[in-house]
């Protein structure tokens, strides 16, 4: 795929954008790109074409969170390879609506009988309040065993015959989900890649009360997942392990570090989140919060931070999302007399999010336990300056030129830190405009799905014995040439 690098002049800054100009050709008919033209009845593969089997049990273009990650990453990899995606049956209709062809672009694995039972148990544990995610993840990991069992039954023959160059488990993302298939693939000499794995970050010590509010009674026992069947085999028999955060990377066994990589799980499609330089020439600083309205996301912390500012009239908040905490947040707004400064917009579909953020200068994410932070790179692509809690995934996505990571040790210091950061941006319009450009450039050079797919292809070539091992830290700009590098440094 040819990648063109354009420099778009927007006001006083230049933003690098990488635009993919080729997609899968719909006129190619029913023959997949890996087919060599043979009509002998034996499945063959062009020797120069990578044909990965992408396991994405959770992958759905119409959902959010991990299913959206699974969808975007598998589609990006498929644009560069002859990939076949194996997903769960519940995603089948969404795949078809998106234009994918069953049996050619994807197959749907039906383990719904087992998965639905465990899902219902999870809903009971959550109490209908969109909480208790650690327990739900644990149950999903158990359901995943049945998914892989059925997948092996369906694809064993094709795997054994050598149709696939390798198998890459994209989702589940959770490191607690083990793969019984690792041993089977090793026995037939098919490389197995796992990742990006992410999750299980410990709660900050001062936020145990938030953990209880989230009905997270299981995380103190999380290390027991190492006793689950196939825990060791998943890691030691895999050809490569990709961690989606530094915390997950640090959890990998030391014996596996020689085949381990770090690559944040989230990325962005720049065309869906187009850049506009953010300026504050007059009027209030407009701050956006995007996420579920649950305790650990910290929307209440943002409201208190704005309320604590001496000139809170210079700040406005728009809260995008829904959840059980909304009545408490609305009461908090009334308590602080911020009715005219805080707007609740409810849940907004992914395809309308960029439009909803069009007037925002800053994205505030005071989440105290965020594994990934996909909304951070989406905001950066738009030119919105991110201000995040300095913990877990989000601060790994920014640098000092494009965002602010707020250091904290308890709730009070987090509230005060956000207040200071917002005031400092409000008082420095030139800095805000500069960071806006830097955020968009960083998102487009590093955090596009296409860039991520190309980095993963480097791992593929290594496990296939065709190249030297890539950098452990794959999250570096994929520069077309030195001119791109120089341009980024000028912003």
Backbone torsions as a table, in degrees:
resi	resn	phi	psi	omega
1	UNK	NA	129.8	179.0
2	UNK	-81.3	133.5	179.3
3	UNK	-115.7	120.2	179.7
4	UNK	-97.4	139.1	178.3
5	UNK	-109.0	120.1	-180.0
6	UNK	-114.9	150.6	172.9
7	UNK	-111.7	116.0	-178.7
8	UNK	-102.1	121.8	179.3
9	UNK	-84.7	116.3	179.2
10	UNK	-125.6	96.9	-179.4
11	UNK	68.6	-118.3	-174.3
12	UNK	-102.5	5.6	-176.2
13	UNK	-130.6	156.9	176.0
14	UNK	-111.6	132.8	-178.8
15	UNK	-118.1	128.4	178.5
16	UNK	-79.8	128.9	175.1
17	UNK	-126.3	136.4	176.4
18	UNK	-108.3	116.3	-173.6
19	UNK	-113.3	121.0	177.5
20	UNK	-75.5	127.4	-175.8
21	UNK	-104.1	-4.3	179.2
22	UNK	-128.2	137.5	175.0
23	UNK	-120.6	176.7	172.9
24	UNK	-62.1	130.3	-176.1
25	UNK	-76.6	111.9	-177.9
26	UNK	-68.0	-15.2	-179.9
27	UNK	-82.7	0.3	-176.0
28	UNK	-73.4	-5.1	179.0
29	UNK	77.1	-154.4	-174.0
30	UNK	-91.6	-4.2	-178.2
31	UNK	-82.4	123.5	178.7
32	UNK	-71.1	156.4	-174.3
33	UNK	-66.3	-16.8	-178.8
34	UNK	-86.3	-9.4	-175.6
35	UNK	-72.9	135.7	-174.2
36	UNK	-93.9	6.2	177.6
37	UNK	91.8	-2.5	-178.7
38	UNK	-70.6	142.5	176.7
39	UNK	-119.7	26.0	-176.4
40	UNK	-79.0	-9.2	-178.0
41	UNK	94.9	-7.4	178.2
42	UNK	-100.5	129.6	178.9
43	UNK	-67.5	126.5	178.9
44	UNK	-129.5	168.2	-177.9
45	UNK	-135.9	136.4	171.4
46	UNK	-56.2	127.4	-174.1
47	UNK	-62.5	-25.0	-178.3
48	UNK	-91.4	-0.8	-175.9
49	UNK	-106.7	129.2	176.7
50	UNK	-77.2	130.6	179.6
51	UNK	-123.8	81.7	179.7
52	UNK	-83.5	147.2	165.6
53	UNK	-94.7	114.6	-177.1
54	UNK	-98.0	112.3	176.1
55	UNK	-84.6	115.9	178.9
56	UNK	-138.1	74.1	-179.0
57	UNK	-53.6	-40.7	174.3
58	UNK	-107.1	106.2	176.9
59	UNK	-156.7	117.8	-175.2
60	UNK	-158.3	121.5	-178.1
61	UNK	-71.7	-11.5	-175.3
62	UNK	-102.3	0.3	179.4
63	UNK	-113.0	-176.9	-179.9
64	UNK	-120.2	-174.3	175.2
65	UNK	59.7	-138.1	-174.0
66	UNK	-58.6	-42.9	178.4
67	UNK	-57.8	-35.1	178.4
68	UNK	-72.1	-36.2	174.2
69	UNK	-61.6	-46.9	179.3
70	UNK	-59.1	-42.1	179.4
71	UNK	-64.8	-53.4	-174.9
72	UNK	-63.0	-41.4	-177.5
73	UNK	-70.8	-41.6	179.3
74	UNK	-66.9	-37.0	177.9
75	UNK	-66.8	-38.5	178.9
76	UNK	-65.2	-43.5	178.2
77	UNK	-65.0	-39.5	-178.9
78	UNK	-64.5	-28.5	178.7
79	UNK	-66.5	-20.1	-178.4
80	UNK	-107.7	-6.1	-172.6
81	UNK	-140.5	-179.5	172.5
82	UNK	-98.3	47.7	-171.6
83	UNK	-67.9	146.4	166.5
84	UNK	-115.0	130.1	-178.7
85	UNK	-100.6	129.4	173.5
86	UNK	-105.2	114.8	-177.3
87	UNK	-127.3	170.9	-178.5
88	UNK	-78.9	150.8	-172.4
89	UNK	-57.4	-28.5	-177.9
90	UNK	-65.1	-19.1	-178.4
91	UNK	-92.7	-4.5	-171.3
92	UNK	-57.4	-50.5	-176.0
93	UNK	-64.0	-37.2	177.9
94	UNK	-65.8	-38.6	176.1
95	UNK	-61.5	-44.2	-179.4
96	UNK	-66.5	-39.8	178.5
97	UNK	-64.3	-29.1	179.4
98	UNK	-81.2	-1.2	175.4
99	UNK	95.7	6.0	178.3
100	UNK	-80.0	153.3	-175.5
101	UNK	-105.2	124.0	179.2
102	UNK	-67.0	140.9	-177.7
103	UNK	75.0	-14.0	176.7
104	UNK	-108.6	-52.0	177.6
105	UNK	-94.2	-29.2	-176.9
106	UNK	-155.5	161.2	168.4
107	UNK	-128.8	149.4	-179.3
108	UNK	-107.8	123.8	-178.9
109	UNK	-97.9	127.0	-174.8
110	UNK	-102.6	96.5	169.5
111	UNK	-119.3	29.8	-171.2
112	UNK	-63.3	-29.4	-179.4
113	UNK	-59.2	-46.7	179.5
114	UNK	-75.4	-43.2	-175.3
115	UNK	-64.8	-40.4	-177.7
116	UNK	-67.1	-36.4	177.7
117	UNK	-61.7	-47.7	-179.2
118	UNK	-68.1	-32.6	176.9
119	UNK	-63.6	-41.0	179.1
120	UNK	-64.6	-38.1	176.2
121	UNK	-63.0	-41.7	179.0
122	UNK	-61.6	-39.6	179.0
123	UNK	-63.7	-36.1	177.3
124	UNK	-65.7	-44.3	-179.5
125	UNK	-62.9	-33.0	-178.5
126	UNK	-78.7	-18.1	179.2
127	UNK	68.9	17.8	177.9
128	UNK	75.1	11.0	-175.9
129	UNK	-110.1	18.6	177.9
130	UNK	59.1	36.5	178.9
131	UNK	-122.9	-168.5	176.6
132	UNK	63.1	36.2	-173.2
133	UNK	-68.6	-28.0	179.7
134	UNK	-65.1	-42.6	177.7
135	UNK	-66.7	-39.2	178.8
136	UNK	-63.5	-41.0	178.6
137	UNK	-63.3	-40.6	178.6
138	UNK	-61.8	-42.7	178.7
139	UNK	-66.6	-36.9	177.8
140	UNK	-63.8	-36.4	178.9
141	UNK	-64.1	-35.8	177.1
142	UNK	-68.3	-42.1	178.9
143	UNK	-63.3	-29.9	-176.6
144	UNK	-64.8	-28.1	176.2
145	UNK	-56.6	-43.8	-178.9
146	UNK	-69.1	-31.8	177.1
147	UNK	-62.8	-48.4	-179.4
148	UNK	-66.5	-36.0	178.5
149	UNK	-60.7	-43.9	179.8
150	UNK	-70.7	-37.9	178.2
151	UNK	-59.7	-43.8	-179.8
152	UNK	-64.3	-38.5	179.2
153	UNK	-62.5	-39.9	-176.3
154	UNK	-76.2	-37.1	-169.3
155	UNK	-113.0	4.2	-176.8
156	UNK	-54.5	-47.0	-177.6
157	UNK	-61.3	-43.5	-178.4
158	UNK	-69.2	-35.9	176.3
159	UNK	-66.9	-43.7	-178.5
160	UNK	-65.6	-35.3	-178.9
161	UNK	-76.2	-7.0	175.8
162	UNK	88.2	23.2	179.6
163	UNK	-65.1	-33.9	-172.8
164	UNK	-105.8	137.3	178.1
165	UNK	-67.9	-35.2	-177.7
166	UNK	-165.8	170.1	173.9
167	UNK	-119.7	130.7	-179.1
168	UNK	-123.8	115.5	175.8
169	UNK	-86.7	106.4	-179.8
170	UNK	-85.6	-48.0	172.7
171	UNK	-131.6	150.1	8.3
172	UNK	-62.8	148.4	176.8
173	UNK	-82.4	-32.9	-174.1
174	UNK	-58.8	131.8	175.8
175	UNK	-65.7	-14.2	179.5
176	UNK	-79.9	-8.8	177.6
177	UNK	-87.9	113.8	-176.7
178	UNK	-95.5	161.7	-176.8
179	UNK	-121.3	107.9	175.3
180	UNK	-68.0	-19.2	-177.1
181	UNK	-73.1	-16.4	-176.7
182	UNK	-57.5	-45.2	-178.6
183	UNK	-67.3	-38.6	-179.6
184	UNK	-66.4	-40.6	179.1
185	UNK	-67.3	-37.6	178.0
186	UNK	-61.6	-37.4	-177.2
187	UNK	-68.0	-24.1	178.7
188	UNK	-108.5	12.2	173.3
189	UNK	62.1	40.3	173.7
190	UNK	-107.0	118.6	-178.7
191	UNK	-60.1	142.8	-178.5
192	UNK	-121.4	121.5	179.0
193	UNK	-111.8	136.6	-179.3
194	UNK	-123.9	129.7	172.0
195	UNK	133.6	170.7	9.5
196	UNK	-77.5	125.8	174.2
197	UNK	-87.1	139.6	-179.4
198	UNK	-159.6	150.0	176.7
199	UNK	130.9	172.1	176.2
200	UNK	77.7	17.9	177.9
201	UNK	-62.7	136.9	-178.8
202	UNK	-65.3	148.6	175.1
203	UNK	-70.3	138.9	172.5
204	UNK	-57.8	137.7	-173.5
205	UNK	-54.1	-34.0	-175.9
206	UNK	-79.6	0.1	-175.7
207	UNK	-118.8	33.4	177.7
208	UNK	-64.5	-33.0	178.4
209	UNK	-64.3	-34.6	176.8
210	UNK	-67.4	-39.1	176.9
211	UNK	-58.6	-42.4	179.3
212	UNK	-66.7	-39.2	177.4
213	UNK	-61.6	-31.1	179.9
214	UNK	-82.8	5.6	-178.9
215	UNK	57.1	33.1	-178.1
216	UNK	-95.2	81.7	179.8
217	UNK	-91.5	-8.5	-172.7
218	UNK	-94.4	-25.9	-172.5
219	UNK	-59.0	-33.1	176.2
220	UNK	-61.6	-19.3	179.4
221	UNK	-104.7	15.2	-172.7
222	UNK	-59.1	-33.6	-177.0
223	UNK	-61.9	-14.5	177.6
224	UNK	-65.3	-14.8	179.4
225	UNK	-64.5	-17.7	177.8
226	UNK	-71.6	-12.2	176.6
227	UNK	-92.1	-3.9	-178.4
228	UNK	-67.9	150.9	177.5
229	UNK	-56.4	138.2	174.3
230	UNK	74.2	10.7	177.8
231	UNK	-59.5	-53.6	-178.2
232	UNK	-66.6	-41.4	-177.9
233	UNK	-62.7	-39.5	-179.6
234	UNK	-57.1	-42.6	-176.4
235	UNK	-82.5	-44.1	-172.2
236	UNK	-82.2	-23.6	179.1
237	UNK	-95.2	-11.7	176.9
238	UNK	-69.2	147.5	177.2
239	UNK	-80.0	-26.8	179.1
240	UNK	-155.4	144.6	177.4
241	UNK	-122.6	129.4	179.2
242	UNK	-115.7	120.7	178.9
243	UNK	-96.6	137.5	-178.3
244	UNK	-89.0	-1.9	177.4
245	UNK	-155.0	161.6	178.5
246	UNK	-64.8	-36.2	179.6
247	UNK	-61.9	-42.9	178.5
248	UNK	-68.9	-38.7	177.5
249	UNK	-59.2	-42.8	-178.3
250	UNK	-68.5	-20.0	179.2
251	UNK	-82.2	-15.7	-177.0
252	UNK	-66.4	144.2	179.3
253	UNK	-57.9	140.3	-179.7
254	UNK	-59.1	-29.4	179.5
255	UNK	-68.9	-12.0	-178.4
256	UNK	-105.9	1.3	-173.6
257	UNK	-63.9	-27.4	-178.6
258	UNK	-67.7	-14.5	179.3
259	UNK	-124.2	22.4	-175.8
260	UNK	-109.2	147.6	-177.6
261	UNK	-137.8	157.2	176.4
262	UNK	-116.3	123.1	-179.9
263	UNK	-150.5	106.8	-180.0
264	UNK	-51.3	142.3	-171.3
265	UNK	-73.1	-25.5	-171.3
266	UNK	-94.9	152.5	176.9
267	UNK	-155.6	-169.1	-173.2
268	UNK	-148.1	152.0	169.3
269	UNK	-98.7	104.9	-174.6
270	UNK	-56.9	-32.3	-179.7
271	UNK	-63.9	-29.6	179.8
272	UNK	-83.9	-18.0	179.8
273	UNK	-129.7	73.7	-173.6
274	UNK	-71.5	148.1	-175.3
275	UNK	-79.0	136.7	165.7
276	UNK	-138.5	126.5	-179.4
277	UNK	-64.1	130.6	-179.3
278	UNK	-88.7	125.5	178.5
279	UNK	-128.7	149.5	173.0
280	UNK	-123.7	84.5	-179.5
281	UNK	-82.2	-33.7	177.7
282	UNK	-160.4	167.2	179.7
283	UNK	82.1	179.6	-175.6
284	UNK	-75.3	159.5	170.6
285	UNK	-77.2	122.6	-175.8
286	UNK	-98.1	121.0	-173.5
287	UNK	-113.2	132.3	179.6
288	UNK	-110.4	139.6	168.3
289	UNK	-118.2	129.6	180.0
290	UNK	-129.1	121.2	178.4
291	UNK	159.4	173.4	176.0
292	UNK	-65.5	143.1	-179.8
293	UNK	-90.2	78.4	178.8
294	UNK	-131.1	159.8	-170.2
295	UNK	-54.1	-44.4	-172.2
296	UNK	-72.0	-17.5	179.5
297	UNK	-71.3	-27.3	169.9
298	UNK	83.5	24.8	176.0
299	UNK	-61.2	-33.1	177.8
300	UNK	-66.4	-33.9	177.2
301	UNK	-64.8	-40.9	178.1
302	UNK	-63.5	-43.8	179.8
303	UNK	-61.5	-43.8	179.0
304	UNK	-66.1	-35.0	178.5
305	UNK	-63.3	-45.3	179.0
306	UNK	-65.9	-40.4	179.8
307	UNK	-62.7	-30.8	-177.4
308	UNK	-78.7	-12.0	-179.5
309	UNK	-74.8	137.8	-178.6
310	UNK	-65.0	-29.7	-179.9
311	UNK	-116.6	57.4	-178.2
312	UNK	-64.2	-18.0	177.8
313	UNK	-67.2	-15.7	177.9
314	UNK	-87.3	2.1	-177.0
315	UNK	-125.7	140.7	174.8
316	UNK	-131.0	145.7	179.7
317	UNK	-121.3	135.8	167.6
318	UNK	-117.1	126.1	-177.5
319	UNK	-107.3	116.6	-178.8
320	UNK	-110.1	115.2	-178.9
321	UNK	146.0	167.9	178.0
322	UNK	-134.5	162.5	177.9
323	UNK	162.9	174.1	-174.4
324	UNK	-66.6	-16.3	-177.9
325	UNK	-83.6	-5.9	-173.5
326	UNK	-56.8	-47.7	178.8
327	UNK	-56.9	-40.3	178.1
328	UNK	-63.6	-40.5	-179.7
329	UNK	-66.3	-41.3	179.0
330	UNK	-64.5	-38.1	176.6
331	UNK	-66.1	-38.0	179.2
332	UNK	-64.4	-38.6	177.0
333	UNK	-62.3	-43.8	178.8
334	UNK	-65.5	-40.9	-179.8
335	UNK	-58.2	-40.1	-177.8
336	UNK	-91.1	3.1	178.1
337	UNK	65.6	37.7	-176.6
338	UNK	-107.4	21.8	-174.8
339	UNK	-54.4	-36.3	-178.8
340	UNK	-84.4	-3.7	-174.5
341	UNK	-113.9	-10.9	-178.2
342	UNK	-124.0	126.8	-179.7
343	UNK	-119.7	129.8	176.4
344	UNK	-99.8	120.2	-178.1
345	UNK	-106.3	-2.7	-179.9
346	UNK	73.7	-168.2	-178.9
347	UNK	-79.0	136.2	179.9
348	UNK	-124.3	129.1	-179.8
349	UNK	-58.1	152.1	-177.6
350	UNK	-54.4	-39.5	-176.1
351	UNK	-70.2	-14.6	178.9
352	UNK	-108.2	2.1	-174.2
353	UNK	-66.0	-42.7	-179.1
354	UNK	-58.3	-42.4	178.6
355	UNK	-64.4	-40.0	-179.1
356	UNK	-65.5	-26.0	-178.9
357	UNK	-96.0	7.0	-171.6
358	UNK	-57.5	-33.3	-175.6
359	UNK	-96.6	1.7	-174.3
360	UNK	-85.2	145.1	174.3
361	UNK	-96.1	-37.3	-169.8
362	UNK	-131.7	141.2	167.5
363	UNK	-103.5	124.6	177.9
364	UNK	-108.1	124.1	179.2
365	UNK	-130.7	87.4	-178.7
366	UNK	-85.1	23.6	-177.3
367	UNK	-61.7	132.7	-176.3
368	UNK	-94.1	1.5	179.0
369	UNK	-157.7	62.7	-177.5
370	UNK	-100.6	118.7	-177.4
371	UNK	-73.8	-45.9	-173.9
372	UNK	-112.1	-77.5	-179.4
373	UNK	99.6	49.0	-179.2
374	UNK	-58.6	-33.3	-179.1
375	UNK	-65.1	-22.8	179.0
376	UNK	-65.5	-48.2	-178.7
377	UNK	-72.4	-28.8	175.0
378	UNK	-66.0	-43.1	176.8
379	UNK	-63.8	-42.3	178.9
380	UNK	-59.7	-41.9	178.9
381	UNK	-59.9	-35.6	178.3
382	UNK	-74.7	-13.2	-175.4
383	UNK	92.7	10.7	178.2
384	UNK	-84.3	135.6	-176.5
385	UNK	-83.3	121.9	-179.8
386	UNK	-85.6	136.6	169.9
387	UNK	-120.9	117.3	-171.2
388	UNK	-129.8	157.2	171.6
389	UNK	-69.2	135.9	-175.6
390	UNK	-81.3	71.5	-179.0
391	UNK	-158.7	136.0	175.6
392	UNK	64.3	-133.8	-165.6
393	UNK	-73.3	-48.3	-171.8
394	UNK	-54.8	-43.8	-179.4
395	UNK	-64.8	-16.4	177.3
396	UNK	-76.1	-10.6	-177.9
397	UNK	-94.2	-14.3	-173.7
398	UNK	-118.8	170.8	167.8
399	UNK	-135.2	179.6	-173.1
400	UNK	-69.9	-18.2	179.1
401	UNK	-77.9	-22.3	-171.7
402	UNK	-123.4	-6.7	-177.4
403	UNK	-163.0	176.8	-179.0
404	UNK	-127.4	126.6	173.1
405	UNK	-103.8	117.5	-173.9
406	UNK	-88.0	115.0	176.6
407	UNK	-72.9	144.8	-179.3
408	UNK	-158.8	161.5	173.8
409	UNK	-132.0	-13.4	176.2
410	UNK	-156.2	-177.2	-175.9
411	UNK	-63.3	-44.2	-177.6
412	UNK	-60.1	-45.3	-178.1
413	UNK	-68.3	-29.3	177.3
414	UNK	-71.8	-42.3	176.4
415	UNK	-60.3	-47.9	-177.7
416	UNK	-67.3	-37.7	179.3
417	UNK	-64.1	-40.7	177.0
418	UNK	-67.6	-39.7	177.8
419	UNK	-59.9	-45.6	-179.6
420	UNK	-63.4	-42.0	-178.2
421	UNK	-65.0	-42.8	-178.4
422	UNK	-67.7	-40.6	178.0
423	UNK	-63.9	-42.1	-178.7
424	UNK	-63.3	-38.9	177.2
425	UNK	-70.3	-37.9	178.6
426	UNK	-65.0	-30.1	-178.4
427	UNK	-89.9	-2.5	-176.2
428	UNK	-132.8	76.5	-177.7
429	UNK	-60.8	-32.5	178.6
430	UNK	-66.7	-41.0	178.4
431	UNK	-64.4	-42.4	178.7
432	UNK	-58.7	-46.0	-179.3
433	UNK	-64.2	-41.0	179.2
434	UNK	-65.3	-44.4	179.5
435	UNK	-66.0	-32.4	177.1
436	UNK	-59.2	-46.5	178.4
437	UNK	-64.9	-44.4	-178.2
438	UNK	-63.7	-37.2	179.5
439	UNK	-63.3	-46.4	-179.3
440	UNK	-64.6	-40.7	179.8
441	UNK	-65.4	-41.8	179.3
442	UNK	-63.9	-42.6	179.9
443	UNK	-61.7	-41.0	-175.2
444	UNK	-77.7	-27.7	179.8
445	UNK	-87.6	-27.6	-172.1
446	UNK	-117.2	-41.3	-166.0
447	UNK	-110.9	37.5	169.2
448	UNK	-91.9	156.6	177.3
449	UNK	-64.1	-34.0	179.6
450	UNK	-66.1	-43.2	177.6
451	UNK	-62.3	-40.6	179.5
452	UNK	-64.2	-41.6	178.9
453	UNK	-62.1	-40.9	180.0
454	UNK	-64.9	-36.0	177.3
455	UNK	-67.1	-39.7	178.1
456	UNK	-66.9	-34.5	176.3
457	UNK	-62.0	-31.6	174.9
458	UNK	-61.9	-39.8	177.6
459	UNK	-65.0	-42.7	178.0
460	UNK	-56.2	-47.4	-178.0
461	UNK	-63.8	-35.0	179.2
462	UNK	-67.7	-48.0	-177.6
463	UNK	-67.3	-22.9	177.1
464	UNK	-86.0	-1.6	177.2
465	UNK	79.4	21.1	-176.7
466	UNK	-101.4	-4.8	-177.7
467	UNK	-157.5	169.4	174.9
468	UNK	-72.2	161.5	-179.4
469	UNK	-66.0	131.4	175.9
470	UNK	-67.6	171.9	176.6
471	UNK	-58.8	144.1	174.9
472	UNK	-59.1	-39.3	178.4
473	UNK	-94.3	98.4	-177.5
474	UNK	-80.3	-11.2	-176.4
475	UNK	-83.7	69.4	174.1
476	UNK	-128.1	153.4	-179.2
477	UNK	-56.2	136.7	174.7
478	UNK	-94.1	86.3	-174.1
479	UNK	-79.0	137.5	174.3
480	UNK	-73.2	-39.5	177.9
481	UNK	-162.0	-179.0	-176.2
482	UNK	-63.3	-28.8	-179.1
483	UNK	-61.2	-39.9	177.4
484	UNK	-61.3	-44.6	-178.4
485	UNK	-61.5	-46.4	-179.2
486	UNK	-62.8	-38.8	-178.5
487	UNK	-64.9	-42.6	179.3
488	UNK	-60.4	-41.5	-178.2
489	UNK	-69.3	-18.2	179.7
490	UNK	-82.6	-16.9	-174.1
491	UNK	-79.9	NA	NA
